Amino acid sequence: MVNLDEFKNVDLCIVSKKQSKENILEYYNLGYKIFGENKVQELLEKIDIADDIKWHFIGHLQSNKVKYIVEFVSLIHSVDSIKLVKEINYRCNKINKIMDILIQFNISNEKTKFGLKIDDAYEFIQNCQKFTNINVKGIMLMGPNCDDENKIRETFKTGYKLFESLKQKFPSISILSMGMSNDYKIAIEEGSTMVRIGSLLFNEKKSIPKKHILNSK
């Protein structure tokens, strides 16, 4: 059973991939405003649900798909190349928009995950600051694909240390997006400011009382 009080000190991005508009509206009507999608086409099919939803793009984003989503999303979680930064900046410049982004890191060094290495963090963000329509709001990472709590915790500890270090140098940074359905409790304990949770919530949505309304930022 999910206790939504666990999320009272973090921002909750509800991962709505593969969910119907009706299912999304059940959470929206409870006061939730942040929803995350990882496929461009699926996002575009849902943007008319409500004007005040803050859509986040959380999946791997190809440069040739950027033009389709920049108008509709408020935060892109998965930026991991200067090529992608350039394209986001170019497309946002055309519509006079400054895009908030998170830089994705692959701290667990898994071949199946996208993301930068920690050693590249400072130089990459410094390069991002050269673009007028880009605002680096923080970093995103995933826990390792395993059941070893110690390995998961160590990854999140490393992510938090990186986040704190980057905050000292780059004042715009305020978001540490880490933690999903299977490891969000550890992520919160280790300093996450935003968790990305989908299936766990939708599987239990019938049991959520209306009093559990988060202050989605």
FILUM-975507 format. One record per residue (C-alpha): residue number from 1; residue in one letter; chain; x, y, z. Coordinates in nm, 4 decimals. Example, Ala and Ser with C-alpha at 12.3 -4.5 7.8 and 13.67 -1.06 7.14 Angstrom:
<nodes>
NODE   n res chain        u        v        w
NODE   1   A     A   1.2300  -0.4500   0.7800
NODE   2   S     A   1.3670  -0.1060   0.7140
</nodes>
This chain:
<nodes>
NODE   n res chain        u        v        w
NODE   1   M     A   0.0000   0.0000   0.0000
NODE   2   V     A   0.1382   0.3418  -0.0985
NODE   3   N     A   0.1314   0.6038   0.1731
NODE   4   L     A   0.1242   0.9347  -0.0096
NODE   5   D     A   0.2521   1.1124   0.2992
NODE   6   E     A   0.5891   0.9701   0.1950
NODE   7   F     A   0.5942   1.2260  -0.0850
NODE   8   K     A   0.5076   1.5352   0.1173
NODE   9   N     A   0.8664   1.6645   0.1125
NODE  10   V     A   0.9425   1.5871  -0.2520
NODE  11   D     A   0.7858   1.6700  -0.5857
NODE  12   L     A   0.5980   1.3803  -0.7391
NODE  13   C     A   0.6157   1.3362  -1.1148
NODE  14   I     A   0.3439   1.0849  -1.1982
NODE  15   V     A   0.4615   0.8689  -1.4858
NODE  16   S     A   0.1561   0.8388  -1.7045
NODE  17   K     A   0.2935   0.6307  -1.9904
NODE  18   K     A   0.0467   0.3721  -2.1210
NODE  19   Q     A  -0.2261   0.5243  -1.9031
NODE  20   S     A  -0.5596   0.6421  -2.0385
NODE  21   K     A  -0.6738   1.0008  -2.0151
NODE  22   E     A  -0.9380   0.8856  -1.7686
NODE  23   N     A  -0.6768   0.7387  -1.5365
NODE  24   I     A  -0.4691   1.0557  -1.5546
NODE  25   L     A  -0.7730   1.2679  -1.4789
NODE  26   E     A  -0.8386   1.0724  -1.1607
NODE  27   Y     A  -0.5075   1.1996  -1.0228
NODE  28   Y     A  -0.5444   1.5431  -1.1778
NODE  29   N     A  -0.8801   1.5859  -1.0058
NODE  30   L     A  -0.7104   1.5088  -0.6744
NODE  31   G     A  -0.4763   1.8026  -0.7257
NODE  32   Y     A  -0.1758   1.6489  -0.8991
NODE  33   K     A  -0.0317   1.8603  -1.1786
NODE  34   I     A   0.3021   1.7046  -1.2771
NODE  35   F     A   0.2900   1.4139  -1.5220
NODE  36   G     A   0.5774   1.2515  -1.7077
NODE  37   E     A   0.5837   1.0822  -2.0461
NODE  38   N     A   0.8701   0.9022  -2.2169
NODE  39   K     A   0.7369   0.8718  -2.5726
NODE  40   V     A   0.6857   1.1745  -2.7950
NODE  41   Q     A   0.3765   1.0456  -2.9753
NODE  42   E     A   0.2058   0.9401  -2.6547
NODE  43   L     A   0.2726   1.2788  -2.4982
NODE  44   L     A   0.1216   1.4584  -2.7962
NODE  45   E     A  -0.1926   1.2462  -2.7678
NODE  46   K     A  -0.2470   1.3598  -2.4089
NODE  47   I     A  -0.1598   1.7293  -2.4028
NODE  48   D     A  -0.5238   1.8349  -2.4339
NODE  49   I     A  -0.6248   1.6757  -2.1013
NODE  50   A     A  -0.5914   2.0017  -1.9057
NODE  51   D     A  -0.4260   2.3373  -1.9678
NODE  52   D     A  -0.2498   2.3552  -1.6320
NODE  53   I     A  -0.0816   2.0145  -1.6333
NODE  54   K     A   0.2950   2.0468  -1.6200
NODE  55   W     A   0.4188   1.7864  -1.8623
NODE  56   H     A   0.7682   1.6497  -1.8103
NODE  57   F     A   0.9512   1.4515  -2.0742
NODE  58   I     A   1.1395   1.1765  -1.8935
NODE  59   G     A   1.2459   0.9357  -2.1686
NODE  60   H     A   1.5446   0.9312  -2.3994
NODE  61   L     A   1.4905   1.2154  -2.6449
NODE  62   Q     A   1.6202   1.2110  -3.0015
NODE  63   S     A   1.7218   1.5455  -3.1475
NODE  64   N     A   1.4853   1.5079  -3.4432
NODE  65   K     A   1.1874   1.4782  -3.2076
NODE  66   V     A   1.2581   1.7923  -3.0039
NODE  67   K     A   1.0562   2.0193  -3.2325
NODE  68   Y     A   0.7376   1.8302  -3.1544
NODE  69   I     A   0.7433   1.8719  -2.7757
NODE  70   V     A   0.9172   2.1953  -2.6730
NODE  71   E     A   0.5942   2.3932  -2.6875
NODE  72   F     A   0.4196   2.1595  -2.4465
NODE  73   V     A   0.6682   2.0464  -2.1823
NODE  74   S     A   0.7909   2.2387  -1.8801
NODE  75   L     A   1.0899   2.0176  -1.7965
NODE  76   I     A   1.3041   1.7707  -1.9897
NODE  77   H     A   1.4672   1.5182  -1.7558
NODE  78   S     A   1.6894   1.3281  -1.9953
NODE  79   V     A   1.9441   1.5627  -2.1540
NODE  80   D     A   2.2745   1.3846  -2.2094
NODE  81   S     A   2.4470   1.5435  -2.5105
NODE  82   I     A   2.5408   1.8886  -2.6354
NODE  83   K     A   2.3819   1.7978  -2.9676
NODE  84   L     A   2.0493   1.7649  -2.7877
NODE  85   V     A   2.1067   2.0878  -2.5935
NODE  86   K     A   2.1721   2.2735  -2.9193
NODE  87   E     A   1.8514   2.1446  -3.0742
NODE  88   I     A   1.6406   2.2281  -2.7693
NODE  89   N     A   1.7902   2.5760  -2.7621
NODE  90   Y     A   1.7286   2.6255  -3.1353
NODE  91   R     A   1.3662   2.5150  -3.1172
NODE  92   C     A   1.2943   2.7147  -2.8018
NODE  93   N     A   1.4498   3.0263  -2.9507
NODE  94   K     A   1.1997   3.0019  -3.2348
NODE  95   I     A   0.9065   3.0192  -2.9901
NODE  96   N     A   1.0707   3.2584  -2.7428
NODE  97   K     A   1.0804   3.0029  -2.4619
NODE  98   I     A   1.3438   2.9177  -2.2039
NODE  99   M     A   1.3438   2.5439  -2.1408
NODE 100   D     A   1.4216   2.3975  -1.8004
NODE 101   I     A   1.6286   2.0814  -1.8330
NODE 102   L     A   1.7859   1.8154  -1.6144
NODE 103   I     A   2.1159   1.6567  -1.7054
NODE 104   Q     A   2.1004   1.2773  -1.6975
NODE 105   F     A   2.3863   1.0856  -1.5382
NODE 106   N     A   2.4612   0.7149  -1.5590
NODE 107   I     A   2.6164   0.6784  -1.2158
NODE 108   S     A   2.5813   0.3008  -1.2057
NODE 109   N     A   2.7689   0.2767  -1.5398
NODE 110   E     A   2.5198   0.0336  -1.6889
NODE 111   K     A   2.5370  -0.0212  -2.0646
NODE 112   T     A   2.1583  -0.0268  -2.0874
NODE 113   K     A   2.1247   0.3264  -1.9458
NODE 114   F     A   2.1818   0.6642  -2.1049
NODE 115   G     A   2.3567   0.9473  -1.9278
NODE 116   L     A   2.6848   1.1259  -1.8677
NODE 117   K     A   2.9730   1.0267  -1.6463
NODE 118   I     A   3.0255   1.2245  -1.3281
NODE 119   D     A   3.3657   1.3453  -1.4486
NODE 120   D     A   3.1965   1.5302  -1.7339
NODE 121   A     A   2.9469   1.7163  -1.5158
NODE 122   Y     A   3.1103   2.0569  -1.4683
NODE 123   E     A   3.2288   2.1039  -1.8235
NODE 124   F     A   2.8952   1.9909  -1.9663
NODE 125   I     A   2.6904   2.2320  -1.7558
NODE 126   Q     A   2.9313   2.5158  -1.8287
NODE 127   N     A   2.8752   2.4500  -2.1989
NODE 128   C     A   2.4993   2.4499  -2.1442
NODE 129   Q     A   2.5200   2.7985  -1.9994
NODE 130   K     A   2.6327   2.9316  -2.3358
NODE 131   F     A   2.2823   2.8758  -2.4737
NODE 132   T     A   2.0326   3.1555  -2.4202
NODE 133   N     A   1.7177   2.9407  -2.4160
NODE 134   I     A   1.8394   2.6673  -2.1820
NODE 135   N     A   1.8131   2.6658  -1.8025
NODE 136   V     A   1.9818   2.3779  -1.6199
NODE 137   K     A   1.7547   2.3086  -1.3224
NODE 138   G     A   1.9268   1.9990  -1.1912
NODE 139   I     A   2.0188   1.6398  -1.2564
NODE 140   M     A   1.8416   1.3082  -1.3123
NODE 141   L     A   1.9588   0.9546  -1.2544
NODE 142   M     A   1.8273   0.6014  -1.2185
NODE 143   G     A   1.9103   0.3413  -0.9611
NODE 144   P     A   2.0940   0.0273  -1.0740
NODE 145   N     A   1.8855  -0.2513  -1.2186
NODE 146   C     A   1.9232  -0.4916  -0.9283
NODE 147   D     A   1.7700  -0.5933  -0.5966
NODE 148   D     A   2.0781  -0.5092  -0.3916
NODE 149   E     A   1.9668  -0.2294  -0.1604
NODE 150   N     A   2.3266  -0.1402  -0.0752
NODE 151   K     A   2.4142  -0.0843  -0.4428
NODE 152   I     A   2.0991   0.1190  -0.4962
NODE 153   R     A   2.1669   0.3307  -0.1889
NODE 154   E     A   2.5290   0.3867  -0.2877
NODE 155   T     A   2.4219   0.5081  -0.6316
NODE 156   F     A   2.1782   0.7542  -0.4781
NODE 157   K     A   2.4353   0.8718  -0.2244
NODE 158   T     A   2.6736   0.9430  -0.5107
NODE 159   G     A   2.3985   1.1244  -0.6991
NODE 160   Y     A   2.3226   1.3407  -0.3980
NODE 161   K     A   2.6908   1.4306  -0.3525
NODE 162   L     A   2.7098   1.5315  -0.7175
NODE 163   F     A   2.3915   1.7366  -0.6824
NODE 164   E     A   2.5231   1.9210  -0.3752
NODE 165   S     A   2.8553   1.9858  -0.5453
NODE 166   L     A   2.6914   2.1244  -0.8584
NODE 167   K     A   2.4590   2.3466  -0.6556
NODE 168   Q     A   2.7592   2.5258  -0.5104
NODE 169   K     A   2.8843   2.6187  -0.8551
NODE 170   F     A   2.5621   2.6629  -1.0514
NODE 171   P     A   2.2882   2.8595  -0.8649
NODE 172   S     A   2.0127   2.7524  -1.1061
NODE 173   I     A   2.0346   2.3915  -0.9888
NODE 174   S     A   1.7624   2.2904  -0.7436
NODE 175   I     A   1.6226   1.9549  -0.8629
NODE 176   L     A   1.7561   1.6067  -0.7969
NODE 177   S     A   1.5277   1.3694  -0.9860
NODE 178   M     A   1.5917   1.0149  -0.8662
NODE 179   G     A   1.3714   0.7355  -0.7445
NODE 180   M     A   1.1069   0.5257  -0.9184
NODE 181   S     A   0.8394   0.2783  -0.8124
NODE 182   N     A   1.0856   0.0130  -0.7000
NODE 183   D     A   1.3377   0.2317  -0.5170
NODE 184   Y     A   1.1742   0.5653  -0.4317
NODE 185   K     A   1.1934   0.5106  -0.0560
NODE 186   I     A   1.5704   0.4797  -0.0671
NODE 187   A     A   1.5943   0.7765  -0.3032
NODE 188   I     A   1.3956   0.9981  -0.0669
NODE 189   E     A   1.6098   0.8887   0.2269
NODE 190   E     A   1.9190   0.9830   0.0277
NODE 191   G     A   1.8062   1.3337  -0.0629
NODE 192   S     A   1.5948   1.3165  -0.3785
NODE 193   T     A   1.3834   1.6254  -0.4421
NODE 194   M     A   1.1688   1.4659  -0.7140
NODE 195   V     A   1.0554   1.1081  -0.7695
NODE 196   R     A   0.9107   0.9561  -1.0872
NODE 197   I     A   0.6407   0.7018  -1.0063
NODE 198   G     A   0.3815   0.5430  -1.2314
NODE 199   S     A   0.2694   0.1812  -1.2111
NODE 200   L     A   0.2822   0.1699  -0.8314
NODE 201   L     A   0.0373   0.4594  -0.8090
NODE 202   F     A  -0.1968   0.3580  -1.0872
NODE 203   N     A  -0.2226   0.0045  -0.9538
NODE 204   E     A  -0.3530   0.1437  -0.6252
NODE 205   K     A  -0.5394   0.4536  -0.7354
NODE 206   K     A  -0.8745   0.3234  -0.6177
NODE 207   S     A  -0.7553   0.3327  -0.2581
NODE 208   I     A  -0.6283   0.6919  -0.2550
NODE 209   P     A  -0.8376   0.9279  -0.0386
NODE 210   K     A  -0.8964   1.2808  -0.1617
NODE 211   K     A  -0.7283   1.4291   0.1425
NODE 212   H     A  -0.3926   1.3268  -0.0078
NODE 213   I     A  -0.3380   1.6271  -0.2335
NODE 214   L     A   0.0223   1.7274  -0.2941
NODE 215   N     A   0.1463   2.0766  -0.3479
NODE 216   S     A   0.2820   2.0123  -0.6944
NODE 217   K     A   0.5248   2.2823  -0.7940
</nodes>
